[in-house]
Amino acid sequence: MDRIETYRRIIRNVLSEYVRLQYANAEIQNEAVFDRDNDRYLIVSLGWQDVKRIHGALIHVDIIDDKVWIQRDGTEHGIANDLVAAGIPKDHIVLGFQAPDVRQYTEYAIT
């Protein structure tokens, strides 16, 4: 299996775990949105917290130029940690939510 197909599988498996999250103080569910043709993978949270409507991306990951770009990470411990634990090297992960001039100070890829 080639590297990009392996990354696709890992991303889908890791993100699928977030669909199962249970929220204690809100009626929120997470949905997986996987666009395999364009290599975009999202977990969208939707529901209600008291009278406030919740709708937005919890996680957004793209594959761009053979690298895994984390565009949005709304998790507590960081989705990058899960991706690394599943087998994607840090130098193949870009923290896209970080400003380009800050990325050089992370343990991850710059671009």
OpenMM code with the backbone's topology and positions (N, CA, C; nanometers):
from openmm import Vec3, app, unit

residues = "MET ASP ARG ILE GLU THR TYR ARG ARG ILE ILE ARG ASN VAL LEU SER GLU TYR VAL ARG LEU GLN TYR ALA ASN ALA GLU ILE GLN ASN GLU ALA VAL PHE ASP ARG ASP ASN ASP ARG TYR LEU ILE VAL SER LEU GLY TRP GLN ASP VAL LYS ARG ILE HIS GLY ALA LEU ILE HIS VAL ASP ILE ILE ASP ASP LYS VAL TRP ILE GLN ARG ASP GLY THR GLU HIS GLY ILE ALA ASN ASP LEU VAL ALA ALA GLY ILE PRO LYS ASP HIS ILE VAL LEU GLY PHE GLN ALA PRO ASP VAL ARG GLN TYR THR GLU TYR ALA ILE THR".split()
positions = [
    Vec3(0.0849, -0.1178, 0.0000),
    Vec3(0.0000, 0.0000, 0.0000),
    Vec3(0.0893, 0.1238, 0.0000),
    Vec3(0.0575, 0.2211, -0.0842),
    Vec3(0.1441, 0.3387, -0.0890),
    Vec3(0.1204, 0.4297, 0.0320),
    Vec3(0.2133, 0.5195, 0.0531),
    Vec3(0.2143, 0.6044, 0.1722),
    Vec3(0.0870, 0.6886, 0.1848),
    Vec3(0.0435, 0.7515, 0.0764),
    Vec3(-0.0745, 0.8382, 0.0840),
    Vec3(-0.1994, 0.7575, 0.1165),
    Vec3(-0.2115, 0.6400, 0.0576),
    Vec3(-0.3269, 0.5548, 0.0904),
    Vec3(-0.3215, 0.5123, 0.2375),
    Vec3(-0.2034, 0.4866, 0.2886),
    Vec3(-0.1881, 0.4554, 0.4308),
    Vec3(-0.2308, 0.5741, 0.5163),
    Vec3(-0.1892, 0.6950, 0.4788),
    Vec3(-0.2288, 0.8154, 0.5527),
    Vec3(-0.3800, 0.8322, 0.5506),
    Vec3(-0.4425, 0.8098, 0.4353),
    Vec3(-0.5884, 0.8199, 0.4252),
    Vec3(-0.6559, 0.7244, 0.5235),
    Vec3(-0.6089, 0.6029, 0.5268),
    Vec3(-0.6671, 0.5024, 0.6158),
    Vec3(-0.6494, 0.5430, 0.7620),
    Vec3(-0.5289, 0.5877, 0.7967),
    Vec3(-0.5016, 0.6288, 0.9345),
    Vec3(-0.5909, 0.7456, 0.9739),
    Vec3(-0.5999, 0.8458, 0.8892),
    Vec3(-0.6825, 0.9635, 0.9192),
    Vec3(-0.8278, 0.9223, 0.9413),
    Vec3(-0.8814, 0.8405, 0.8517),
    Vec3(-1.0210, 0.7963, 0.8661),
    Vec3(-1.0408, 0.7187, 0.9971),
    Vec3(-0.9474, 0.6292, 1.0283),
    Vec3(-0.9599, 0.5505, 1.1514),
    Vec3(-0.9520, 0.6377, 1.2763),
    Vec3(-0.8545, 0.7276, 1.2791),
    Vec3(-0.8364, 0.8135, 1.3971),
    Vec3(-0.9562, 0.9068, 1.4135),
    Vec3(-0.9985, 0.9712, 1.3064),
    Vec3(-1.1091, 1.0650, 1.3174),
    Vec3(-1.2407, 0.9950, 1.3498),
    Vec3(-1.2578, 0.8737, 1.3038),
    Vec3(-1.3814, 0.8003, 1.3327),
    Vec3(-1.4036, 0.7813, 1.4822),
    Vec3(-1.2957, 0.7751, 1.5582),
    Vec3(-1.3084, 0.7612, 1.7030),
    Vec3(-1.3785, 0.8826, 1.7651),
    Vec3(-1.3634, 0.9997, 1.7043),
    Vec3(-1.4234, 1.1214, 1.7583),
    Vec3(-1.5739, 1.1280, 1.7358),
    Vec3(-1.6258, 1.0461, 1.6465),
    Vec3(-1.7700, 1.0404, 1.6255),
    Vec3(-1.8381, 0.9829, 1.7496),
    Vec3(-1.7682, 0.9007, 1.8219),
    Vec3(-1.8240, 0.8331, 1.9392),
    Vec3(-1.8212, 0.9177, 2.0675),
    Vec3(-1.7626, 1.0358, 2.0622),
    Vec3(-1.7535, 1.1200, 2.1822),
    Vec3(-1.8915, 1.1504, 2.2391),
    Vec3(-1.9007, 1.1451, 2.3690),
    Vec3(-2.0233, 1.1809, 2.4395),
    Vec3(-1.9973, 1.3103, 2.5171),
    Vec3(-2.0898, 1.4025, 2.5089),
    Vec3(-2.0766, 1.5295, 2.5802),
    Vec3(-2.1678, 1.5272, 2.7018),
    Vec3(-2.1136, 1.5618, 2.8171),
    Vec3(-2.1864, 1.5497, 2.9429),
    Vec3(-2.2947, 1.6566, 2.9595),
    Vec3(-2.2668, 1.7792, 2.9197),
    Vec3(-2.3585, 1.8898, 2.9502),
    Vec3(-2.4229, 1.9510, 2.8265),
    Vec3(-2.4317, 1.8743, 2.7195),
    Vec3(-2.4902, 1.9288, 2.5976),
    Vec3(-2.5424, 1.8153, 2.5110),
    Vec3(-2.6354, 1.8489, 2.4265),
    Vec3(-2.6882, 1.7521, 2.3301),
    Vec3(-2.6172, 1.7757, 2.1964),
    Vec3(-2.4939, 1.7277, 2.1898),
    Vec3(-2.4094, 1.7485, 2.0719),
    Vec3(-2.3671, 1.6133, 2.0175),
    Vec3(-2.3692, 1.6014, 1.8880),
    Vec3(-2.3171, 1.4811, 1.8233),
    Vec3(-2.2114, 1.5221, 1.7227),
    Vec3(-2.1206, 1.4321, 1.6978),
    Vec3(-2.0162, 1.4546, 1.5991),
    Vec3(-2.0443, 1.3692, 1.4770),
    Vec3(-2.0203, 1.4262, 1.3594),
    Vec3(-2.0388, 1.3550, 1.2345),
    Vec3(-1.9095, 1.3586, 1.1544),
    Vec3(-1.8785, 1.2476, 1.0910),
    Vec3(-1.7612, 1.2402, 1.0037),
    Vec3(-1.8003, 1.2845, 0.8640),
    Vec3(-1.7185, 1.3697, 0.8053),
    Vec3(-1.7355, 1.4127, 0.6667),
    Vec3(-1.6033, 1.3843, 0.5972),
    Vec3(-1.6004, 1.2791, 0.5174),
    Vec3(-1.4777, 1.2367, 0.4506),
    Vec3(-1.4929, 1.2557, 0.3012),
    Vec3(-1.4148, 1.3466, 0.2437),
    Vec3(-1.4109, 1.3709, 0.0995),
    Vec3(-1.2847, 1.3042, 0.0463),
    Vec3(-1.2968, 1.1787, 0.0096),
    Vec3(-1.1809, 1.1011, -0.0338),
    Vec3(-1.1247, 1.1501, -0.1669),
    Vec3(-1.2107, 1.2055, -0.2530),
    Vec3(-1.1637, 1.2537, -0.3830),
    Vec3(-1.0690, 1.3722, -0.3701),
    Vec3(-1.0948, 1.4581, -0.2705),
    Vec3(-1.0126, 1.5783, -0.2513),
    Vec3(-0.9256, 1.5713, -0.1265),
    Vec3(-0.9242, 1.4560, -0.0595),
    Vec3(-0.8440, 1.4354, 0.0614),
    Vec3(-0.8724, 1.5395, 0.1690),
    Vec3(-1.0019, 1.5565, 0.1995),
    Vec3(-1.0451, 1.6440, 0.3091),
    Vec3(-1.1246, 1.5585, 0.4072),
    Vec3(-1.0906, 1.5726, 0.5339),
    Vec3(-1.1504, 1.4894, 0.6375),
    Vec3(-1.1887, 1.5782, 0.7545),
    Vec3(-1.3158, 1.5752, 0.7915),
    Vec3(-1.3648, 1.6612, 0.8982),
    Vec3(-1.4491, 1.5835, 0.9981),
    Vec3(-1.4458, 1.6306, 1.1208),
    Vec3(-1.5434, 1.5921, 1.2211),
    Vec3(-1.6185, 1.7203, 1.2550),
    Vec3(-1.7484, 1.7186, 1.2293),
    Vec3(-1.8344, 1.8344, 1.2519),
    Vec3(-1.9201, 1.8073, 1.3755),
    Vec3(-1.9216, 1.9038, 1.4655),
    Vec3(-2.0046, 1.8945, 1.5862),
    Vec3(-2.1316, 1.9754, 1.5642),
    Vec3(-2.2461, 1.9147, 1.6018),
    Vec3(-2.3707, 1.9877, 1.5905),
    Vec3(-2.4670, 1.9450, 1.6993),
    Vec3(-2.5506, 2.0407, 1.7383),
    Vec3(-2.6492, 2.0143, 1.8422),
    Vec3(-2.6776, 2.1401, 1.9210),
    Vec3(-2.7107, 2.1189, 2.0496),
    Vec3(-2.7492, 2.2301, 2.1358),
    Vec3(-2.6794, 2.2208, 2.2707),
    Vec3(-2.6363, 2.3350, 2.3193),
    Vec3(-2.5865, 2.3481, 2.4557),
    Vec3(-2.6733, 2.4545, 2.5211),
    Vec3(-2.7664, 2.4097, 2.6028),
    Vec3(-2.8727, 2.4957, 2.6565),
    Vec3(-2.9486, 2.5564, 2.5389),
    Vec3(-2.9481, 2.6892, 2.5243),
    Vec3(-3.0202, 2.7526, 2.4133),
    Vec3(-2.9263, 2.7933, 2.2997),
    Vec3(-2.8008, 2.7564, 2.3099),
    Vec3(-2.7020, 2.7936, 2.2088),
    Vec3(-2.6853, 2.6816, 2.1067),
    Vec3(-2.6964, 2.7156, 1.9799),
    Vec3(-2.6767, 2.6208, 1.8713),
    Vec3(-2.5270, 2.5979, 1.8514),
    Vec3(-2.4893, 2.4716, 1.8406),
    Vec3(-2.3507, 2.4330, 1.8169),
    Vec3(-2.3432, 2.3739, 1.6763),
    Vec3(-2.2565, 2.4288, 1.5953),
    Vec3(-2.2340, 2.3746, 1.4617),
    Vec3(-2.0989, 2.4247, 1.4125),
    Vec3(-2.0060, 2.3328, 1.3939),
    Vec3(-1.8751, 2.3730, 1.3443),
    Vec3(-1.7790, 2.2566, 1.3406),
    Vec3(-1.6651, 2.2817, 1.2803),
    Vec3(-1.5632, 2.1774, 1.2667),
    Vec3(-1.4894, 2.1593, 1.3984),
    Vec3(-1.4907, 2.0376, 1.4485),
    Vec3(-1.4076, 2.0010, 1.5627),
    Vec3(-1.2664, 1.9714, 1.5132),
    Vec3(-1.2589, 1.8988, 1.4010),
    Vec3(-1.1306, 1.8611, 1.3411),
    Vec3(-1.1423, 1.8768, 1.1898),
    Vec3(-1.0375, 1.9295, 1.1286),
    Vec3(-1.0285, 1.9395, 0.9822),
    Vec3(-0.8864, 1.9022, 0.9427),
    Vec3(-0.8749, 1.7969, 0.8634),
    Vec3(-0.7447, 1.7484, 0.8170),
    Vec3(-0.7497, 1.7351, 0.6651),
    Vec3(-0.6459, 1.7827, 0.5974),
    Vec3(-0.6313, 1.7675, 0.4524),
    Vec3(-0.5009, 1.6950, 0.4230),
    Vec3(-0.4954, 1.6309, 0.3086),
    Vec3(-0.3675, 1.5831, 0.2557),
    Vec3(-0.3345, 1.6744, 0.1390),
    Vec3(-0.2227, 1.7454, 0.1517),
    Vec3(-0.1791, 1.8412, 0.0499),
    Vec3(-0.0328, 1.8126, 0.0196),
    Vec3(-0.0014, 1.7909, -0.1070),
    Vec3(0.1372, 1.7666, -0.1496),
    Vec3(0.2055, 1.6601, -0.0633),
    Vec3(0.1379, 1.5494, -0.0433),
    Vec3(0.1915, 1.4334, 0.0291),
    Vec3(0.2154, 1.4577, 0.1777),
    Vec3(0.1598, 1.5650, 0.2321),
    Vec3(0.1698, 1.5919, 0.3757),
    Vec3(0.0295, 1.5997, 0.4348),
    Vec3(0.0200, 1.5684, 0.5618),
    Vec3(-0.1052, 1.5763, 0.6350),
    Vec3(-0.1112, 1.7138, 0.7006),
    Vec3(-0.2088, 1.7929, 0.6602),
    Vec3(-0.2262, 1.9280, 0.7124),
    Vec3(-0.3411, 1.9290, 0.8120),
    Vec3(-0.3134, 1.9649, 0.9348),
    Vec3(-0.4189, 1.9805, 1.0352),
    Vec3(-0.4625, 2.1269, 1.0302),
    Vec3(-0.5804, 2.1490, 0.9736),
    Vec3(-0.6316, 2.2853, 0.9536),
    Vec3(-0.7053, 2.3368, 1.0774),
    Vec3(-0.7687, 2.2444, 1.1499),
    Vec3(-0.8444, 2.2809, 1.2710),
    Vec3(-0.8327, 2.1664, 1.3685),
    Vec3(-0.8036, 2.1989, 1.4932),
    Vec3(-0.7958, 2.0981, 1.5976),
    Vec3(-0.8635, 2.1519, 1.7224),
    Vec3(-0.9851, 2.1081, 1.7444),
    Vec3(-1.0606, 2.1511, 1.8616),
    Vec3(-1.0607, 2.0477, 1.9726),
    Vec3(-0.9653, 1.9546, 1.9677),
    Vec3(-0.9584, 1.8506, 2.0705),
    Vec3(-0.8752, 1.8994, 2.1884),
    Vec3(-0.8887, 1.8308, 2.3002),
    Vec3(-0.8155, 1.8707, 2.4205),
    Vec3(-0.6676, 1.8349, 2.4142),
    Vec3(-0.6353, 1.7181, 2.3634),
    Vec3(-0.4958, 1.6723, 2.3685),
    Vec3(-0.4226, 1.6832, 2.2351),
    Vec3(-0.4910, 1.7159, 2.1282),
    Vec3(-0.4253, 1.7359, 1.9998),
    Vec3(-0.4338, 1.6152, 1.9081),
    Vec3(-0.4974, 1.6324, 1.7946),
    Vec3(-0.5148, 1.5237, 1.6982),
    Vec3(-0.3810, 1.4793, 1.6405),
    Vec3(-0.2828, 1.5694, 1.6362),
    Vec3(-0.1504, 1.5332, 1.5849),
    Vec3(-0.0911, 1.4179, 1.6652),
    Vec3(-0.1115, 1.4183, 1.7950),
    Vec3(-0.0609, 1.3091, 1.8798),
    Vec3(-0.1208, 1.1755, 1.8385),
    Vec3(-0.2498, 1.1752, 1.8075),
    Vec3(-0.3164, 1.0520, 1.7648),
    Vec3(-0.2627, 1.0044, 1.6297),
    Vec3(-0.2405, 1.0985, 1.5391),
    Vec3(-0.1906, 1.0618, 1.4059),
    Vec3(-0.0487, 1.0059, 1.4144),
    Vec3(0.0340, 1.0649, 1.4981),
    Vec3(0.1709, 1.0155, 1.5167),
    Vec3(0.1671, 0.8755, 1.5789),
    Vec3(0.0847, 0.8582, 1.6807),
    Vec3(0.0736, 0.7270, 1.7460),
    Vec3(0.0255, 0.6193, 1.6487),
    Vec3(-0.0525, 0.6606, 1.5486),
    Vec3(-0.1055, 0.5656, 1.4494),
    Vec3(-0.0077, 0.5392, 1.3349),
    Vec3(0.1041, 0.6146, 1.3301),
    Vec3(0.2060, 0.5830, 1.2313),
    Vec3(0.2453, 0.6909, 1.1328),
    Vec3(0.1887, 0.8101, 1.1436),
    Vec3(0.2289, 0.9184, 1.0529),
    Vec3(0.3440, 0.9948, 1.1179),
    Vec3(0.4586, 1.0035, 1.0509),
    Vec3(0.5739, 1.0729, 1.1102),
    Vec3(0.5468, 1.2230, 1.1292),
    Vec3(0.6049, 1.2797, 1.2333),
    Vec3(0.5864, 1.4220, 1.2606),
    Vec3(0.6297, 1.5098, 1.1441),
    Vec3(0.7337, 1.4683, 1.0715),
    Vec3(0.7815, 1.5519, 0.9612),
    Vec3(0.6928, 1.5413, 0.8375),
    Vec3(0.5816, 1.4680, 0.8475),
    Vec3(0.4820, 1.4608, 0.7397),
    Vec3(0.3503, 1.5235, 0.7836),
    Vec3(0.3511, 1.5900, 0.8994),
    Vec3(0.2331, 1.6571, 0.9517),
    Vec3(0.2626, 1.8058, 0.9630),
    Vec3(0.1739, 1.8878, 0.9061),
    Vec3(0.1854, 2.0337, 0.9142),
    Vec3(0.0724, 2.0833, 1.0035),
    Vec3(0.1068, 2.1626, 1.1016),
    Vec3(0.0051, 2.2243, 1.1870),
    Vec3(-0.0441, 2.3506, 1.1182),
    Vec3(-0.1368, 2.3329, 1.0256),
    Vec3(-0.1858, 2.4432, 0.9430),
    Vec3(-0.2551, 2.5519, 1.0216),
    Vec3(-0.3030, 2.5216, 1.1415),
    Vec3(-0.3685, 2.6222, 1.2256),
    Vec3(-0.2663, 2.7133, 1.2928),
    Vec3(-0.1382, 2.6785, 1.2868),
    Vec3(-0.0315, 2.7634, 1.3393),
    Vec3(0.0153, 2.8596, 1.2299),
    Vec3(0.0496, 2.9799, 1.2668),
    Vec3(0.1025, 3.0769, 1.1701),
    Vec3(0.2303, 3.0214, 1.1079),
    Vec3(0.2531, 3.0477, 0.9792),
    Vec3(0.3719, 2.9933, 0.9131),
    Vec3(0.5034, 3.0259, 0.9839),
    Vec3(0.5157, 3.1437, 1.0414),
    Vec3(0.6410, 3.1794, 1.1078),
    Vec3(0.6580, 3.1113, 1.2439),
    Vec3(0.5535, 3.0501, 1.2956),
    Vec3(0.5598, 2.9801, 1.4242),
    Vec3(0.5902, 2.8318, 1.4045),
    Vec3(0.5551, 2.7774, 1.2886),
    Vec3(0.5700, 2.6330, 1.2640),
    Vec3(0.7135, 2.5832, 1.2810),
    Vec3(0.8108, 2.6685, 1.2555),
    Vec3(0.9507, 2.6261, 1.2678),
    Vec3(0.9871, 2.5898, 1.4118),
    Vec3(0.9085, 2.6349, 1.5080),
    Vec3(0.9364, 2.6074, 1.6483),
    Vec3(0.8624, 2.4845, 1.7006),
    Vec3(0.7860, 2.4206, 1.6137),
    Vec3(0.7157, 2.2984, 1.6529),
    Vec3(0.8007, 2.1783, 1.6125),
    Vec3(0.7585, 2.0623, 1.6534),
    Vec3(0.8291, 1.9386, 1.6173),
    Vec3(0.7782, 1.8835, 1.4842),
    Vec3(0.6925, 1.9593, 1.4173),
    Vec3(0.6259, 1.9119, 1.2975),
    Vec3(0.6790, 1.9824, 1.1726),
    Vec3(0.6289, 1.9417, 1.0560),
    Vec3(0.6733, 1.9978, 0.9292),
    Vec3(0.6338, 2.1446, 0.9189),
    Vec3(0.7116, 2.2196, 0.8424),
    Vec3(0.6831, 2.3620, 0.8217),
    Vec3(0.5817, 2.3780, 0.7092),
    Vec3(0.6052, 2.3064, 0.5986),
    Vec3(0.5090, 2.3042, 0.4860),
    Vec3(0.5159, 2.1682, 0.4194),
] * unit.nanometer
topology = app.Topology()
chain = topology.addChain("A")
for resn in residues:
    res = topology.addResidue(resn, chain)
    for name in ("N", "CA", "C"):
        topology.addAtom(name, app.Element.getBySymbol(name[0]), res)
